[in-house]
Amino acid sequence: MKEVFEKHDAVVVLADLSTNDQRIWKELSEMGFGGLPVNLVYPGTPGAKPEVLPTNLTTGIVQKAIEQAAQQG
């Protein structure tokens, strides 16, 4: 998987809820989520909507989502 992330300049971003940051909960709520985990892949285009991935991930699911996001921008 490391190669897929490097090839597409993909990064992992983790929302740390141990700080009880209300901005995170607000964003989740606006997207229609009431809890965790939430797995999203954002294309590089500013303002683009993320692809929502299933809770149970496989390397194939993640790789396909990253490659599709890379094609979008």
Buried (B, 14 or more C-beta within 10 A) or exposed (E): EEEBBEEBEBEEEEBEEEEEEEEBBEEBEEEEBEEEEBBBBBBEEEEEEBBEBEEEEEEEBBBBBBBEBBEEE
